[in-house]
Amino acid sequence: MVVYLLYPMVNFAMRFRGLFLFFASFAFAQSQAPSTQLVFLHVTVINPASASVQTDRAVVVSGSRIDTVTSAKGFQVPSEARVVDGTGQFLIPGLWDMHVHSVFGDWFPRGRDVILPLFIANGVTGVRDMGGELGTLLEWRKQSSSGKLVGPRMVVSGPMLDGYKPDGKSTNFPSTVVVMTPAEAVAAVDSLKSRHVDFIKVQSLIPHDAYLAAAAEAHKQGLPFVGHVPDKVKLVEAVNAGQKSVEHLMGIFEGCSAEEDRFIAGKGNNKLLLDTQDPQRCEQLIKLLAQYRIWQVPTFAWTRQGAFLDTFDWQHQALDKYVPVYWRDVTWRRFNDEMMPGVIADPVALRKRNLAASLKMMGAMHRAGVPFLAGTDTAPGIYVMPGFSLHDELANFVEAGFTAMEALQTATSNPALFLGAKDAGTVAAGSVADLVLLTANPLDDIRSTRKIGAVVANGRFFDRAALDQMLAQIEAAAKKKD
């Protein structure tokens, strides 16, 4: 479908061996443990992992772990513990944004002082970075996990694998390794493995044979293989290649089209795509995605934003105070100018039809058992703001037909399941202390995930006053001259 974006089966033993190695290597780092225990008293615990709600709980945090979750009735508060009165409030696991770019070439200066703390201020305690400068990301992760830097847990790919544009000389995005042949793809995967990436991310321009070689080598090296469905690759081929997650709903509308081969050849258009959807083809393809658990990361927050860039009001953005001038006037403006011809090529009515079809597709895939993760494509998405936009994405899931609990799962228990982290994504004894205290019930209205009273990130407690101070510091950092 329109992508207003950045833009027999695989052997099971090999596939799951790769996932196991990834899970084994992904250990949550411990921050410096606070000397005082933290107790949330009389709080309602919402646990998406078990789809349960427990009222009047006492939740004890010791260091960077949850120590106890029990009834508040008769609970004896540990001496010298810091007590947070949770009466009338709701405790959920820390949120994950599973598609971000925190340091993307030179596109987003001051990412450390703006992007990272904006995640925490919005209750996003973990991110999957889908393409960035590896050395910087690893250093930020080290500093964040040690408590020297305010930022989320990070799972990182480093540079993305992509091909050249038709000019044969350039790529679409920074933080990219160009691979045009199978040999180059194998060498790139091996190099990234030696640099300790967590997974391999592919983009849209990588050639068909190079894509297949990269997938095979990633599995051989025990690295999850994720990303776009490239322009010359069918979605069913991505399934066969063992791709673990697909971003932006890529490939699904082409795969559902009776004219799929025309789109693979680069000869289709968005109206044809919508007009040639074959229900039977689509049903079989969705069943395949569900059977092999091909995770979907729609990033609909950016899809919706990018579809109407021609009417976007640059002068009246409520979150502009957190945006460095370079982001707005250089990076986003350049990206806007590059995208605009493709945007305005379709009439507004077709774009609206496109978005409605995407929401309908999300709902159909979800009902069929296809697993989903919440992601936003911040910060490259124009005014898709770190942290803030994840709450928009949760609302998008509800609009697509997910229950509020199911929407919460896409940003809590589902990321933990995807990453194989059994001690995350839940409010339970022994789990990592990543928590968000809400002042209203998100199960009544998913938009209440924005109503944050406090955040615990790897055991570090930030009350509302601390979060407000953090936002003020981010605003000051954004206003600094380059």
Secondary structure, 3 states (H helix, E strand, C coil): CCCCCCCCCCCHHHHHHHHHHHHHHCCCCCCCCCCCCEEEEEEEEEECCCCEEEEEEEEEEECCEEEEEEECCCCCCCCCCEEEECCCCEEEECEEEEEECCCCCCCCCCHHHHHHHHHHHCCEEEEEECCCCHHHHHHHHHHHHHCCCCCCEEEECCCEEECCCCCCCCCCCCCEEECCCHHHHHHHHHHHHHCCCCCEEECCCCCHHHHHHHHHHHHHCCCCEEECCCCCCCHHHHHHCCCCEEECCCCHHHHHECCHHHHHCCCCCHHHHHHCECHHHHHHHHHHHHHCCCEEECCHHHHHHHCCHHHCCCCCCCCHHHCCHHHHHHHHHHHHHHHHHHHHCCCHHHHHHHHHHHHHHHHHHHHCCCCECCCCCECCCCCCCCCHHHHHHHHHHHHCCCCHHHHHHHHCHHHHHHHCCCCCCCCCCCCECCEEEECCCCCCCHHHHHCEEEEEECCEEEEHHHHHHHHHHHHHHHHCCC
